[in-house]
Amino acid sequence: MPDPSTYRPAPGTIPDSPGVYRFYDPSGRVIYVGKAKSLRQRLSSYFADVWTLHSRTQQMVTTASRVDWVVVGTEVEALQLEFNWIKAYDPRFNVRYRDDKSYPYLAVTLDEAYPRLQVMRGAKRKGVRYFGPYAHAWAIRETLDLLLRVFPARTCSSGVFKRAGQIGRPCLLGYIGKCSAPCVDRVSEAEHRQIVEDFCDFMAGKTDMMVRKLEREMYAASDELDFERAARLRDDLGALRRAIEKQAVVLGDGVDADVVAFADDPLEAAVQVFHVRGGRVRGQRGWVVEKTEELTAGDLVHHFCSQIYGTEAGADSADLPKELLVPELPADVDALADWLSKLRGSRVAIRVPQRGDKKTLAETVARNAEQALQQHKLRRAGDLSTRSKALEEIAEALGMQTAPLRIECYDVSQIQGTDVVASMVVFEDGLSRKSEYRRFAVNGATDDVSAISEVLRRRFARYLEAKVELDELTDGEEDPSRPGIDPTTGRPRKFAYPPQLVVVDGGQPQVNAAAQVLLDLGIDDIAICGLAKRLEEVWLPNDEFPVILPRASEGLYLLQRVRDEAHRFAITYHRQKRSKRMTTSTLDGVPGLGEIRRKALLRHFGSLKRLKAASIEEIAEVHGIGRRTAEAILTALNGDGPAPAQEGQTDRAAGAEGVTT
């Protein structure tokens, strides 16, 4: 086991000041980021007797090769810098809050002229207001179905909305009164936006105000003897009250708060949050995190608040409530509250509930967290041991000294030599790391063997270039500030980190070709194998016979997953290229003719045949098309002009860099 004392800072060199520190592995990758009120006290704890440390901390300090730090003025600055570094480096040993499921939100697209109500998952974007999260998408649709008769806002997609406007007839919801049909101008843009704003006010907790408003309108209609409208308002009022009943009041006085609870064991922790808005539970959310060191409940609260609210407040500050109810206050509670208040734009209080309804609700959330942890442990029982066993089996079968923590797999996809592409997928610690995936466009390859050779040569040539560049920047020594990091982006350099194992999809010919490429480049510390589909045989370079792993082997199962993922990624890219080539138009190569002008031409003439038969003067009548452009269009259509740029030429340039997905 490596000794952390080999890179321990000299006594007295660590300042007794607040700051942020980073641990690096031998490749220069940041593997852990931490914050401390006193850097000297915090860092010294990592260099105690290794066997007294938490198991994950022990693994981190023995993986690292050095540590550095940055001194800041206050704890709030340290919080901000820690958050930025965790986001930029994605260190493997930091606590990572990953959803145990993808939660749907009720989203209102306020950034559109006619805002739309819809179910939305994934990353949040600016200009969209979110309500939730909800446990199930059907819960959102059920709520919407009740409320659309009261707030008949648009719910259709852009395509449906546009088509309805073109034909002058609304969709079914417009006929049954669940949409105000702005697509056919039944309401103006301002009137539709007012409907949407009323809906947002209701969802934000202003329910009593909306109920009183409908009651006044209903009684007024009745006094005016407009019984039909009064009956409609009565039904709307009933729908509104049914929607309100689904969200019982849990906290009085219209409290806006997030109630957070944890359940943990020595290795993992489950987090549950109830989002209370206007005194009612508007949504619930959960995470399961892997503990990287011995963490108290206060430490978990710190990591939760900095990562979750720090990330989401950038999209919508309304995600931050006025009050956070937590099981234990973190040591830096004042600095944390100041930082969150700055993100929200108003004061955020962090409290531990002591009595009453808030304590009762906190206990309910804690029970949910315990249930979530139990379910997760049942679902993931044996997962860590299974992955470790798989990596050990692969290392033993291939004669490797250590388990391959980073595996790269390559696959080629083509149809009779056309649209040849290749993929590179990355698995770290037995799990896919999709941010590291790359795809390549391959030109000149005649078969899979030559394609694999070209791709591996490009990939590892980039690795050697990054290594040489790093050596030139540091004069042969590691840069104490940002080794392996691109100085222009602040992120790890592409292809800068080598794998311990390269897997190719294929048998002996592909493996031998891959081994020859690494030999030509002078790389001799990376293992290579191939996985043939027919009998799932594992081939090693220059071996006459394959390695046969048992069919029930965890190592074989992991190799199959890696190979299948590379195949999926390659064939997806191949289909995209083939589809793009098949939909290429003659007009694509005309200089100065962009997508908008092409669409305008096709709308005006209806088809390329009519456009080709038109005169220069007729083409120039189209808005945005001048005479010179009209001449170029006719030249291209008649086949006299330069051929459009071949898609493969541009893709080759992109492929040389690798395309991140």
C-alpha positions in Angstrom: 0.0 0.0 0.0 1.4 3.5 -0.9 2.5 5.5 2.0 0.9 9.0 2.4 3.9 10.2 4.3 5.8 10.4 1.0 3.8 13.5 0.0 3.0 14.9 3.4 3.6 18.6 3.5 6.6 19.7 5.6 5.7 20.7 9.2 4.8 24.3 9.5 4.1 24.8 5.8 0.3 24.4 6.2 -1.3 27.7 7.2 -3.7 27.9 10.1 -6.3 29.7 8.0 -9.6 28.9 6.2 -9.2 27.5 2.8 -9.9 24.7 0.3 -7.6 21.8 -0.5 -7.2 19.3 -3.4 -5.8 15.8 -3.4 -4.3 14.6 -6.8 -3.6 11.1 -8.1 -0.3 10.3 -10.0 -1.9 11.2 -13.3 -2.7 14.7 -12.0 -6.4 14.2 -11.7 -8.2 15.9 -8.8 -9.7 13.0 -6.7 -10.9 14.9 -3.6 -11.8 18.5 -2.8 -12.4 19.7 0.8 -13.0 22.9 2.8 -11.6 23.7 6.2 -11.9 26.4 8.8 -8.2 25.6 9.7 -6.3 24.0 6.9 -3.5 22.9 9.3 -5.8 21.0 11.6 -7.9 19.4 8.8 -5.0 18.3 6.5 -3.0 16.9 9.5 -5.9 14.5 10.2 -5.3 12.8 6.8 -1.7 11.9 7.6 -2.4 10.1 10.8 -1.9 6.3 11.0 -3.5 4.9 7.8 -5.1 2.0 9.6 -7.0 4.4 11.9 -8.7 6.2 9.0 -12.2 5.5 7.6 -12.0 2.8 4.8 -12.8 5.3 2.0 -10.5 7.9 3.4 -7.8 5.3 3.6 -8.4 4.4 0.0 -8.3 8.1 -1.0 -5.0 9.0 0.7 -3.3 5.9 -0.6 -4.5 6.6 -4.1 -3.3 10.3 -4.0 0.2 11.3 -4.8 0.2 15.0 -3.5 -2.0 17.7 -2.0 -2.2 21.4 -2.4 -4.5 24.2 -1.0 -5.7 27.7 -1.5 -6.1 30.2 1.4 -9.2 32.4 1.4 -10.5 35.2 3.6 -13.7 33.8 5.0 -15.6 30.6 5.3 -18.2 31.9 2.8 -15.5 32.2 0.2 -14.3 28.7 1.1 -17.8 27.4 0.5 -18.0 29.0 -2.9 -14.6 27.8 -4.0 -15.3 24.3 -2.8 -18.6 24.2 -4.7 -16.9 25.5 -7.9 -14.1 23.0 -7.7 -16.3 20.0 -7.0 -18.5 21.1 -10.0 -15.4 21.6 -12.3 -13.3 18.5 -11.3 -16.1 16.0 -10.4 -13.7 14.3 -7.9 -14.3 10.5 -7.5 -13.9 10.5 -3.7 -16.2 13.4 -2.9 -19.7 12.8 -1.7 -21.9 12.9 -4.8 -25.7 13.5 -4.5 -27.2 11.3 -7.2 -31.0 10.9 -7.5 -32.2 7.4 -6.7 -34.7 8.1 -9.5 -35.4 10.8 -12.1 -38.1 13.0 -10.6 -40.6 14.7 -12.8 -41.6 18.4 -12.3 -44.6 20.4 -13.4 -42.9 23.1 -15.5 -44.3 26.4 -16.8 -42.3 27.7 -19.8 -42.5 31.4 -19.0 -39.8 32.2 -21.5 -42.2 31.5 -24.4 -44.7 34.0 -25.8 -47.5 31.5 -25.0 -46.3 29.6 -21.9 -46.9 25.9 -21.8 -47.7 23.6 -18.8 -45.9 20.3 -19.1 -44.2 17.4 -17.3 -40.4 17.9 -17.4 -37.4 15.9 -16.2 -33.7 16.5 -16.3 -31.6 19.6 -15.9 -33.5 22.8 -15.2 -33.2 25.8 -17.5 -33.6 29.5 -17.1 -37.0 31.1 -17.9 -38.9 28.0 -16.8 -40.7 27.8 -13.4 -40.8 24.4 -11.7 -43.3 23.0 -9.2 -42.5 19.7 -7.5 -40.7 17.4 -7.7 -43.5 14.8 -7.8 -43.1 11.1 -7.0 -44.8 10.0 -10.3 -45.6 11.7 -13.6 -49.2 10.6 -13.3 -49.6 12.7 -10.2 -48.7 15.8 -12.3 -51.2 14.9 -15.0 -53.9 14.2 -12.5 -53.3 17.6 -10.9 -53.3 19.3 -14.3 -56.5 17.5 -15.3 -58.3 19.0 -12.3 -56.9 22.5 -12.7 -57.1 23.0 -16.5 -60.8 23.7 -16.3 -60.0 26.6 -13.9 -56.8 27.7 -15.6 -57.2 26.7 -19.3 -53.6 27.3 -20.3 -51.7 25.7 -23.2 -50.3 22.2 -22.7 -49.6 21.2 -26.3 -46.2 20.9 -28.0 -44.8 23.6 -30.3 -45.6 21.5 -33.4 -49.2 21.0 -32.4 -49.6 24.6 -31.5 -48.2 25.8 -34.8 -50.3 23.4 -36.8 -53.5 24.4 -35.1 -52.8 28.0 -35.9 -52.2 27.2 -39.6 -55.4 25.3 -40.0 -57.4 27.6 -37.8 -58.9 24.9 -35.6 -57.9 24.1 -32.0 -57.2 20.7 -30.6 -59.7 18.6 -28.5 -58.8 20.4 -25.3 -59.8 23.7 -26.9 -63.3 22.3 -27.7 -63.9 20.9 -24.2 -62.9 24.0 -22.3 -59.6 22.8 -21.0 -57.5 25.2 -23.1 -58.2 28.8 -23.9 -57.0 28.1 -27.5 -54.5 31.0 -28.0 -53.4 29.1 -31.1 -56.6 30.4 -32.9 -56.7 33.8 -31.1 -59.6 33.0 -28.8 -57.5 34.8 -26.2 -54.8 37.3 -26.6 -51.2 36.8 -25.6 -51.7 39.0 -22.5 -54.9 37.2 -21.5 -53.2 33.8 -21.8 -50.2 34.9 -19.8 -52.6 36.1 -17.0 -54.2 32.7 -16.9 -50.7 31.2 -16.6 -49.7 33.6 -13.8 -52.9 32.8 -11.9 -52.0 29.1 -12.2 -48.5 29.8 -10.9 -49.9 31.8 -7.9 -52.2 28.9 -7.1 -49.4 26.3 -7.3 -47.2 28.6 -5.2 -49.6 28.4 -2.3 -52.1 31.3 -2.9 -55.0 28.9 -2.8 -57.3 30.8 -0.4 -57.1 33.9 -2.5 -58.1 32.0 -5.7 -61.0 30.2 -3.9 -62.4 33.5 -2.6 -62.0 35.1 -6.1 -64.0 32.3 -7.7 -66.7 32.5 -5.0 -67.1 36.2 -5.6 -67.5 35.7 -9.3 -69.9 32.8 -8.8 -72.2 34.9 -6.5 -72.0 37.9 -8.8 -73.1 35.8 -11.8 -75.9 34.4 -9.7 -77.1 37.9 -8.7 -77.1 38.9 -12.4 -79.2 35.8 -13.1 -76.4 34.4 -15.3 -77.0 30.9 -13.9 -75.1 29.1 -16.7 -71.9 31.0 -15.8 -72.5 30.6 -12.1 -72.9 26.8 -12.5 -69.6 26.7 -14.5 -67.9 28.6 -11.8 -69.4 26.3 -9.1 -67.9 23.3 -11.0 -64.5 25.1 -11.3 -64.6 25.8 -7.5 -65.2 22.1 -6.9 -62.3 21.2 -9.0 -60.1 23.7 -7.2 -61.1 22.4 -3.8 -60.4 18.8 -4.9 -56.9 19.8 -6.0 -56.4 21.5 -2.6 -57.5 18.4 -0.7 -54.8 16.4 -2.3 -52.2 18.6 -0.6 -53.2 18.7 3.1 -51.8 21.5 5.3 -48.9 20.2 7.3 -47.5 23.5 8.6 -49.5 26.6 9.6 -49.0 30.2 8.7 -48.2 29.5 5.1 -44.6 28.3 5.8 -42.1 27.9 3.0 -39.5 25.3 4.1 -37.6 22.3 3.0 -37.5 19.5 5.6 -34.4 17.4 5.3 -33.6 14.1 7.0 -30.9 11.5 6.8 -30.5 7.8 7.5 -27.0 6.4 7.2 -24.7 3.5 7.9 -20.8 3.4 7.8 -20.8 3.3 3.9 -23.8 5.1 2.6 -26.5 7.7 3.5 -30.0 8.2 2.2 -31.4 11.7 2.1 -35.1 12.7 1.9 -36.5 16.2 1.4 -40.1 17.3 1.6 -40.7 20.6 -0.1 -43.3 22.6 1.8 -44.7 25.7 0.1 -47.5 27.7 1.6 -47.8 25.2 4.4 -48.5 22.3 2.0 -46.2 19.5 0.8 -45.6 20.3 -2.8 -43.0 17.7 -3.6 -40.6 15.1 -2.3 -37.2 14.1 -3.4 -34.5 11.5 -2.4 -30.8 10.8 -2.9 -28.5 8.0 -1.9 -24.8 9.0 -1.4 -21.6 7.0 -0.8 -19.8 8.3 2.3 -16.1 9.0 1.6 -15.1 9.4 5.2 -16.6 9.4 8.7 -19.4 12.0 8.4 -21.7 13.3 11.1 -25.2 14.4 10.4 -24.0 18.0 10.4 -21.4 17.1 7.7 -24.1 15.6 5.6 -26.2 18.7 6.0 -23.2 20.8 4.8 -22.6 18.7 1.7 -26.3 18.5 0.9 -26.9 22.3 1.1 -23.7 23.3 -0.8 -24.2 20.8 -3.7 -28.0 20.7 -4.1 -28.9 24.3 -3.5 -25.7 25.6 -5.0 -26.3 23.8 -8.3 -30.1 24.5 -8.6 -30.1 28.1 -7.4 -28.3 29.0 -10.7 -31.4 27.9 -12.6 -34.1 29.3 -10.3 -33.6 31.0 -7.0 -37.2 30.1 -6.1 -35.9 26.6 -5.4 -34.3 28.0 -2.2 -36.9 28.3 0.6 -36.9 30.7 3.4 -36.2 28.0 5.9 -34.3 24.7 6.0 -35.3 22.3 8.7 -32.4 19.8 9.3 -31.6 17.1 11.9 -28.4 18.7 13.0 -26.6 22.0 12.4 -23.3 21.9 10.6 -20.2 23.4 12.1 -20.2 26.2 9.5 -23.9 26.9 9.8 -23.5 30.7 9.9 -21.3 30.8 6.7 -23.6 28.3 5.0 -26.7 30.4 5.8 -24.9 33.6 4.5 -23.9 31.9 1.3 -27.4 30.5 0.7 -29.0 33.9 1.5 -26.7 35.4 -1.1 -27.9 32.9 -3.7 -31.5 33.4 -2.9 -31.4 37.1 -2.6 -33.1 37.1 0.8 -32.5 35.6 4.2 -32.3 31.8 4.5 -32.6 30.3 8.0 -31.2 26.9 8.9 -32.8 25.4 12.0 -33.4 22.1 13.9 -37.1 21.7 14.7 -37.6 21.3 18.4 -41.4 20.8 18.9 -44.8 21.0 17.3 -45.8 20.4 13.7 -42.3 21.0 12.3 -40.8 18.3 14.5 -43.6 15.9 13.7 -43.0 16.4 10.0 -39.3 16.0 10.4 -39.8 12.7 12.1 -42.0 11.6 9.1 -39.3 12.6 6.7 -36.7 10.7 8.8 -38.9 7.5 8.5 -39.0 8.0 4.7 -35.2 8.3 4.7 -34.8 5.0 6.7 -37.1 3.2 4.3 -35.2 4.6 1.2 -31.9 3.4 2.7 -33.3 -0.1 3.3 -34.7 -0.4 -0.2 -31.4 0.9 -1.7 -29.4 -1.6 0.3 -31.7 -4.5 -0.8 -31.5 -3.3 -4.4 -27.7 -2.8 -4.4 -26.8 -5.6 -2.0 -23.6 -7.1 -3.2 -23.1 -4.5 -5.9 -19.7 -3.2 -4.6 -18.5 -6.7 -3.9 -19.7 -7.9 -7.3 -17.8 -5.1 -9.1 -14.7 -5.8 -7.1 -14.9 -9.5 -7.8 -15.4 -8.8 -11.6 -12.3 -6.5 -11.8 -10.2 -9.1 -9.9 -11.4 -11.9 -12.2 -10.4 -9.8 -15.2 -7.0 -9.0 -13.8 -6.4 -12.7 -13.0 -7.5 -13.9 -16.4 -5.4 -11.3 -18.3 -2.3 -11.7 -16.0 -2.5 -8.1 -14.8 -0.8 -7.2 -11.5 -3.6 -4.9 -10.4 -7.3 -4.6 -11.1 -8.1 -2.4 -14.1 -9.8 0.6 -12.5 -10.2 2.4 -15.8 -11.3 0.3 -18.8 -11.7 1.8 -22.3 -13.6 -0.2 -25.0 -13.6 0.5 -28.8 -16.1 -0.6 -31.4 -16.5 0.2 -35.1 -19.8 0.6 -37.0 -20.1 0.7 -40.8 -22.1 -0.6 -43.8 -19.9 -2.0 -46.5 -17.2 0.7 -45.9 -19.6 3.7 -45.8 -20.1 6.1 -42.9 -17.4 4.4 -40.9 -17.4 5.5 -37.3 -16.0 4.3 -34.0 -16.8 4.7 -30.3 -14.8 4.8 -27.1 -16.6 4.1 -23.8 -15.0 4.4 -20.4 -15.8 2.4 -17.3 -14.2 3.4 -14.0 -14.5 1.2 -10.9 -16.8 -1.0 -12.9 -19.3 1.8 -13.7 -19.8 3.7 -16.9 -18.5 7.2 -17.0 -20.4 8.8 -19.8 -18.8 12.2 -19.6 -15.6 10.5 -20.9 -17.2 8.8 -23.9 -15.8 9.8 -27.3 -16.8 9.1 -30.9 -14.8 9.2 -34.1 -15.5 9.6 -37.7 -13.1 7.4 -39.7 -12.0 8.1 -43.3 -9.9 5.8 -45.4 -10.5 2.6 -43.4 -11.4 -0.4 -45.5 -12.4 -2.8 -42.7 -12.8 -3.0 -38.9 -9.1 -3.8 -38.4 -7.8 -0.7 -40.2 -10.5 1.4 -38.5 -9.5 0.1 -35.0 -5.9 0.9 -35.8 -6.6 4.4 -36.9 -8.8 5.2 -33.9 -6.4 3.9 -31.3 -3.5 5.7 -33.0 -5.5 9.0 -32.8 -6.5 8.4 -29.2 -3.1 7.5 -27.9 -1.3 10.0 -30.0 -3.4 12.6 -28.2 -2.5 11.1 -24.9 1.2 11.3 -25.7 0.8 14.9 -27.0 -0.9 15.9 -23.7 1.9 14.2 -21.8 4.6 16.0 -23.7 2.8 19.3 -23.4 2.6 18.8 -19.6 6.3 18.0 -19.5 7.1 21.1 -21.4 5.0 23.3 -19.1 6.5 21.8 -16.0 10.1 21.2 -17.2 9.7 17.5 -16.4 8.2 18.2 -13.0 4.6 18.2 -12.0 2.9 21.6 -12.0 2.0 22.2 -8.3 -1.2 24.0 -9.3 -3.0 22.3 -12.2 -1.3 19.2 -13.6 -3.3 17.4 -16.4 -5.7 20.3 -16.5 -6.3 22.4 -19.6 -5.4 26.0 -18.7 -8.0 27.4 -21.0 -11.0 25.5 -19.7 -9.9 24.5 -16.2 -11.1 20.9 -17.0 -9.1 17.7 -17.5 -7.4 17.5 -20.9 -9.1 15.2 -23.4 -7.4 11.8 -23.6 -4.9 12.9 -20.9 -5.5 9.9 -18.7 -4.5 6.4 -19.8 -6.6 3.3 -19.1 -5.2 0.2 -17.4 -7.1 -2.0 -19.9 -8.1 -1.5 -23.6 -10.9 -3.8 -24.8 -11.7 -4.0 -28.5 -14.9 -5.6 -30.0 -13.5 -8.5 -32.0 -11.1 -11.4 -32.1 -7.5 -12.0 -32.8 -7.0 -9.7 -35.8 -8.5 -6.7 -34.0 -6.5 -7.4 -30.9 -3.2 -7.8 -32.8 -3.8 -4.6 -34.7 -4.5 -2.7 -31.5 -1.3 -4.1 -29.8 0.7 -3.1 -32.9 -0.5 0.5 -32.6 0.5 0.8 -29.0 3.9 -0.9 -29.8 4.5 1.6 -32.6 3.7 4.5 -30.2 6.1 3.1 -27.5 3.3 2.4 -25.0 3.9 -0.8 -23.1 2.1 -0.4 -19.8 -1.5 -0.9 -21.0 -3.1 -4.3 -21.2 -5.2 -5.2 -24.3 -7.8 -7.8 -24.9 -10.6 -8.4 -27.4 -14.1 -9.9 -26.8 -15.4 -12.0 -29.7 -19.2 -12.1 -30.0 -19.6 -15.6 -31.3 -18.5 -17.6 -28.2 -17.7 -14.6 -25.9 -14.0 -15.5 -26.1 -11.3 -13.2 -24.6 -8.4 -12.8 -27.0 -4.9 -11.5 -26.0 -2.3 -10.2 -28.4 -0.3 -12.8 -30.3 -1.9 -15.7 -28.4 -2.9 -18.8 -30.4 -5.8 -19.7 -28.3 -8.4 -17.4 -26.5 -9.0 -17.2 -22.7 -12.3 -18.8 -21.8 -14.0 -17.3 -18.8 -16.8 -19.2 -17.2 -20.3 -18.3 -18.5 -21.3 -17.2 -15.0 -18.2 -15.2 -14.4 -18.7 -11.7 -13.1 -15.6 -10.6 -15.0 -17.1 -11.9 -18.3 -20.3 -10.1 -17.5 -18.5 -6.8 -17.0 -16.6 -7.2 -20.2 -19.9 -7.9 -22.0 -21.5 -4.8 -20.6 -18.5 -2.7 -21.7 -18.5 -4.2 -25.2 -22.3 -3.8 -25.5 -22.2 -0.2 -24.4 -19.4 0.5 -27.0 -21.6 -1.1 -29.6 -24.6 0.9 -28.7 -22.7 4.1 -28.7 -21.1 3.4 -32.1 -24.2 2.3 -33.8 -26.1 5.4 -32.6 -23.5 7.7 -34.1 -23.5 5.6 -37.3 -27.2 6.0 -37.7 -27.0 9.7 -37.1 -24.3 10.1 -39.8 -26.3 7.9 -42.3 -29.5 9.8 -41.6 -27.7 13.1 -42.1 -26.1 12.0 -45.4 -29.5 10.7 -46.7 -31.2 14.0 -45.9 -28.6 16.2 -47.5 -30.0 18.7 -50.0 -28.5 20.2 -53.1 -29.0 23.6 -51.6 -26.8 22.8 -48.6 -23.6 23.7 -50.5 -24.8 27.1 -51.8 -22.6 29.8 -50.2 -24.6 32.2 -48.0 -27.7 30.1 -48.0 -28.6 29.2 -44.4 -31.3 27.0 -43.0 -33.9 29.9 -42.7 -33.4 31.0 -46.3 -33.7 27.4 -47.5 -37.0 26.9 -45.7 -38.2 30.2 -47.1 -37.4 29.0 -50.7 -39.2 25.7 -50.2 -42.2 27.4 -48.7 -42.4 29.8 -51.6 -41.9 27.2 -54.4 -43.2 24.1 -52.8 -40.5 21.7 -54.1 -36.9 21.7 -55.6 -38.4 20.8 -59.0 -40.3 24.1 -59.1 -37.4 26.0 -57.7 -35.1 24.6 -60.5 -37.7 25.6 -63.1 -37.9 29.2 -61.8 -36.0 32.2 -63.2 -33.4 34.2 -61.4 -35.9 37.1 -61.0 -38.5 34.8 -59.5 -36.1 33.4 -57.0 -34.9 36.9 -56.1 -38.4 37.8 -55.1 -38.2 35.6 -52.1 -37.5 37.6 -48.9 -33.8 37.6 -48.1 -32.6 36.2 -51.4 -30.6 38.6 -53.6 -29.8 38.2 -57.3 -26.2 36.8 -56.7 -27.6 34.2 -54.3 -30.4 33.4 -56.8 -27.7 32.8 -59.5 -25.7 30.6 -57.2 -28.9 28.6 -56.4 -29.6 27.9 -60.0 -26.0 27.0 -60.7 -26.0 24.5 -57.9 -29.4 23.0 -58.9 -28.2 22.6 -62.5 -25.1 20.8 -61.4 -22.6 23.4 -62.7 -21.4 24.7 -59.4 -19.0 23.3 -56.8 -20.1 20.2 -55.1 -21.4 20.7 -51.6 -18.8 20.0 -48.8 -18.7 16.4 -47.9 -20.0 15.6 -44.5 -17.2 13.3 -43.7 -14.6 16.1 -44.1 -16.1 18.1 -41.3 -16.8 15.1 -39.2 -13.2 14.0 -39.5 -12.1 17.2 -37.9 -14.5 16.8 -35.1 -13.6 13.1 -34.8 -9.9 14.0 -34.3 -10.9 15.8 -31.2 -13.5 13.3 -30.1 -17.1 14.3 -29.5 -18.4 14.4 -26.0 -22.0 13.3 -25.4 
